[in-house]
Amino acid sequence: MSTTATSTETQAQQTGTIDLKLEVAIVPVSDADRAKRFYASLGWREDADFLFGEGLRVLQFTPPGSQASIIFGAGVTRAAAAPAGSLVLAVDDIDAARADLIARGVDVSEVSHGVPFDASGQLQAPGRDPERTSYQSFATFSDPDGNEFLLQEVTKRLPGRLTSNPGAEAALLLETAMRHDAYEKVAPEHNWWDWYGAYMDARRAGSDPDAATEAAGRYMADVKHIVVPPS
C-alpha cells in the first residue's frame, strides 16, 4: 500500500466516509418581502422565490462565493423553531448517509419525501422519493441541544447552482506546472498528468507545496513505478 493511499484512508477515518455538505440555513423572518429586499440589497444571489400554496412561500439567497445558502419566507419555520433555524446537509445517497449516522449512534428519523416545508403540519410521504428525484428525499436528526439537521438527497443540481473559482484553479495549475518542471528534469519518462493529479490532490487535501511534491513523488514511485535515480 502506498503512503498516499494510507494518507487517504487516515483522512477518511478522521472525516467520515459519507460526505455531509452544509447546504442551507433556514432563517425565521416575520416579513418575507422585507427580508427579500434586505438580502437583495446586500448583493446576495436570489436562487428561488417559490409559492407552494396558501401560507407557504420559500425564498433562497446565497452570499457571493458561498457554497451554502439561506432559506426564509412565509410558513417556512414552525412557531417553536430555534432562532438559528434548521441546518440542511446535502447528501448523494440519503439511505447511506442515514445508515452511517445510525452506526455512529445518532438517532435519525425515517426517510420521507415531498415538500419539506409544510406549514399545515401534515406528514410527508414515507420513504425515499420513488424516482429518486433530486431535492425530494429527507431525514432529520438533532444534536444534544436540540438543534435540528435536515438531510436532503441531491442527485442532480438545478441549473446555475454550481459555482467555481477559475482564478484559483489557474493559480494551482501554474504552481503544479512549476513544481513538476523540477521533477521532470530528473525523472524517467512518464505521463505528466499522473504527477499533476497526485500533486493537486495533496494540495486540495491541505498539504503545503513541499509536502505535496513529496506526495506526488511517492505516488509516482509506489503506484506508477517511476523511480527517480539517486543523484
FIDO-612874 format. One record per residue (C-alpha): x, y, z; residue in three letters. Coordinates in nm, 3 decimals, always signed. Layout:
BEGIN
c1,c2,c3,rest
X,Y,Z,Ala
...
***
This chain:
BEGIN
c1,c2,c3,rest
+0.000,+0.000,+0.000,Met
+0.133,+0.343,-0.092,Ser
+0.183,+0.628,+0.152,Thr
-0.070,+0.830,-0.048,Thr
-0.331,+0.557,-0.007,Ala
-0.257,+0.536,+0.365,Thr
-0.295,+0.913,+0.397,Ser
-0.629,+0.898,+0.214,Thr
-0.755,+0.623,+0.442,Glu
-0.648,+0.816,+0.751,Thr
-0.828,+1.125,+0.627,Gln
-1.143,+0.918,+0.564,Ala
-1.128,+0.783,+0.918,Gln
-1.099,+1.135,+1.057,Gln
-1.371,+1.298,+0.847,Thr
-1.610,+1.005,+0.787,Gly
-1.692,+0.811,+0.474,Thr
-2.015,+0.993,+0.387,Ile
-1.996,+1.350,+0.257,Asp
-2.210,+1.591,+0.459,Leu
-2.203,+1.929,+0.290,Lys
-2.350,+2.228,+0.472,Leu
-2.611,+2.342,+0.219,Glu
-2.874,+2.578,+0.362,Val
-2.950,+2.762,+0.686,Ala
-3.322,+2.825,+0.744,Ile
-3.375,+3.170,+0.890,Val
-3.704,+3.268,+1.060,Pro
-3.836,+3.608,+0.948,Val
-4.155,+3.799,+1.021,Ser
-4.191,+3.967,+0.679,Asp
-4.073,+3.778,+0.370,Ala
-4.083,+4.078,+0.135,Asp
-3.886,+4.298,+0.371,Arg
-3.628,+4.022,+0.417,Ala
-3.607,+3.974,+0.041,Lys
-3.535,+4.343,-0.012,Arg
-3.271,+4.335,+0.260,Phe
-3.077,+4.035,+0.131,Tyr
-3.104,+4.161,-0.227,Ala
-2.957,+4.492,-0.111,Ser
-2.653,+4.302,+0.017,Leu
-2.581,+4.175,-0.332,Gly
-2.671,+3.815,-0.246,Trp
-2.788,+3.595,-0.533,Arg
-3.159,+3.517,-0.543,Glu
-3.197,+3.148,-0.626,Asp
-3.566,+3.094,-0.570,Ala
-3.896,+3.253,-0.475,Asp
-4.149,+2.970,-0.481,Phe
-4.513,+2.980,-0.373,Leu
-4.620,+2.625,-0.285,Phe
-4.969,+2.719,-0.179,Gly
-5.156,+2.949,+0.055,Glu
-4.938,+3.026,+0.356,Gly
-4.619,+2.868,+0.222,Leu
-4.361,+3.076,+0.035,Arg
-3.996,+2.973,+0.016,Val
-3.713,+3.209,-0.083,Leu
-3.347,+3.118,-0.115,Gln
-3.048,+3.352,-0.126,Phe
-2.678,+3.274,-0.150,Thr
-2.396,+3.506,-0.040,Pro
-2.136,+3.578,-0.312,Pro
-1.885,+3.295,-0.340,Gly
-2.064,+3.084,-0.078,Ser
-2.130,+2.714,-0.108,Gln
-2.414,+2.745,+0.144,Ala
-2.737,+2.942,+0.120,Ser
-3.015,+3.068,+0.342,Ile
-3.386,+2.998,+0.311,Ile
-3.666,+3.207,+0.459,Phe
-4.023,+3.301,+0.375,Gly
-4.378,+3.256,+0.497,Ala
-4.479,+2.933,+0.669,Gly
-4.124,+2.801,+0.642,Val
-4.042,+2.761,+1.011,Thr
-4.250,+2.620,+1.294,Arg
-4.356,+2.859,+1.567,Ala
-4.117,+2.691,+1.812,Ala
-3.819,+2.696,+1.578,Ala
-3.491,+2.800,+1.739,Ala
-3.352,+3.137,+1.631,Pro
-3.080,+2.967,+1.426,Ala
-3.337,+2.758,+1.237,Gly
-3.255,+2.419,+1.085,Ser
-2.935,+2.334,+0.901,Leu
-2.963,+2.142,+0.575,Val
-2.696,+1.889,+0.476,Leu
-2.686,+1.774,+0.114,Ala
-2.604,+1.407,+0.059,Val
-2.561,+1.196,-0.253,Asp
-2.737,+0.892,-0.106,Asp
-2.977,+0.956,+0.182,Ile
-3.009,+0.590,+0.282,Asp
-2.630,+0.551,+0.302,Ala
-2.597,+0.877,+0.493,Ala
-2.868,+0.774,+0.738,Arg
-2.710,+0.433,+0.790,Ala
-2.372,+0.594,+0.854,Asp
-2.518,+0.827,+1.117,Leu
-2.708,+0.546,+1.290,Ile
-2.387,+0.341,+1.301,Ala
-2.230,+0.634,+1.486,Arg
-2.505,+0.628,+1.749,Gly
-2.719,+0.913,+1.612,Val
-3.100,+0.895,+1.635,Asp
-3.216,+0.966,+1.279,Val
-3.574,+0.990,+1.158,Ser
-3.715,+0.761,+0.891,Glu
-3.667,+0.885,+0.533,Val
-3.962,+1.069,+0.380,Ser
-4.020,+1.255,+0.055,His
-4.215,+1.551,-0.078,Gly
-4.207,+1.923,+0.000,Val
-4.006,+1.953,+0.324,Pro
-4.151,+2.283,+0.446,Phe
-4.514,+2.212,+0.532,Asp
-4.698,+2.492,+0.713,Ala
-5.003,+2.267,+0.771,Ser
-4.801,+2.020,+0.975,Gly
-4.902,+1.727,+0.751,Gln
-4.656,+1.440,+0.726,Leu
-4.456,+1.380,+0.413,Gln
-4.492,+1.052,+0.227,Ala
-4.281,+0.778,+0.385,Pro
-3.963,+0.650,+0.223,Gly
-3.727,+0.789,-0.038,Arg
-3.880,+0.950,-0.345,Asp
-3.969,+0.658,-0.579,Pro
-3.792,+0.820,-0.872,Glu
-3.504,+0.947,-0.657,Arg
-3.595,+1.296,-0.772,Thr
-3.332,+1.543,-0.664,Ser
-3.415,+1.761,-0.361,Tyr
-3.720,+1.547,-0.268,Gln
-3.599,+1.293,-0.006,Ser
-3.531,+1.388,+0.357,Phe
-3.443,+1.270,+0.706,Ala
-3.370,+1.461,+1.025,Thr
-3.156,+1.433,+1.336,Phe
-3.072,+1.665,+1.625,Ser
-2.769,+1.739,+1.838,Asp
-2.783,+1.710,+2.219,Pro
-2.913,+2.067,+2.246,Asp
-3.199,+2.006,+2.005,Gly
-3.051,+2.188,+1.704,Asn
-3.203,+2.014,+1.404,Glu
-3.024,+1.899,+1.089,Phe
-3.214,+1.808,+0.774,Leu
-3.054,+1.560,+0.534,Leu
-3.157,+1.627,+0.175,Gln
-3.070,+1.391,-0.110,Glu
-2.931,+1.587,-0.406,Val
-2.876,+1.366,-0.709,Thr
-2.871,+1.642,-0.972,Lys
-2.828,+2.014,-0.920,Arg
-3.067,+2.269,-1.065,Leu
-2.909,+2.484,-1.338,Pro
-2.695,+2.769,-1.207,Gly
-2.643,+2.620,-0.861,Arg
-2.283,+2.514,-0.919,Leu
-2.011,+2.772,-0.861,Thr
-1.642,+2.766,-0.944,Ser
-1.326,+2.972,-0.899,Asn
-1.134,+2.969,-1.228,Pro
-0.870,+3.205,-1.089,Gly
-0.783,+2.974,-0.802,Ala
-0.773,+2.673,-1.034,Glu
-0.544,+2.858,-1.274,Ala
-0.309,+2.950,-0.988,Ala
-0.296,+2.589,-0.869,Leu
-0.227,+2.466,-1.222,Leu
+0.060,+2.715,-1.259,Leu
+0.206,+2.611,-0.925,Glu
+0.173,+2.243,-1.022,Thr
+0.347,+2.300,-1.353,Ala
+0.637,+2.480,-1.187,Met
+0.677,+2.204,-0.927,Arg
+0.655,+1.935,-1.194,His
+0.926,+2.101,-1.400,Asp
+1.188,+2.017,-1.138,Ala
+1.064,+1.657,-1.116,Tyr
+1.052,+1.615,-1.495,Glu
+1.417,+1.710,-1.532,Lys
+1.536,+1.416,-1.319,Val
+1.264,+1.153,-1.357,Ala
+1.239,+0.880,-1.623,Pro
+0.983,+0.923,-1.898,Glu
+0.632,+0.941,-1.752,His
+0.284,+1.084,-1.801,Asn
+0.284,+1.435,-1.664,Trp
-0.086,+1.415,-1.576,Trp
-0.019,+1.136,-1.325,Asp
+0.218,+1.361,-1.129,Trp
-0.019,+1.658,-1.167,Tyr
-0.310,+1.456,-1.031,Gly
-0.120,+1.342,-0.723,Ala
+0.020,+1.688,-0.651,Tyr
-0.313,+1.868,-0.689,Met
-0.493,+1.608,-0.481,Asp
-0.244,+1.659,-0.198,Ala
-0.272,+2.038,-0.217,Arg
-0.652,+2.025,-0.203,Arg
-0.626,+1.796,+0.098,Ala
-0.432,+2.069,+0.280,Gly
-0.065,+1.981,+0.216,Ser
+0.179,+2.265,+0.160,Asp
+0.371,+2.273,-0.172,Pro
+0.676,+2.087,-0.035,Asp
+0.464,+1.812,+0.120,Ala
+0.255,+1.785,-0.197,Ala
+0.572,+1.750,-0.404,Thr
+0.685,+1.463,-0.181,Glu
+0.339,+1.302,-0.201,Ala
+0.342,+1.321,-0.580,Ala
+0.687,+1.164,-0.590,Gly
+0.578,+0.878,-0.364,Arg
+0.270,+0.823,-0.578,Tyr
+0.477,+0.802,-0.894,Met
+0.718,+0.556,-0.732,Ala
+0.465,+0.338,-0.548,Asp
+0.178,+0.335,-0.795,Val
+0.326,+0.420,-1.135,Lys
+0.668,+0.264,-1.065,His
+0.850,+0.573,-1.186,Ile
+1.157,+0.599,-0.964,Val
+1.392,+0.897,-0.974,Val
+1.751,+0.766,-0.984,Pro
+1.973,+0.877,-0.696,Pro
+2.170,+1.191,-0.770,Ser
***
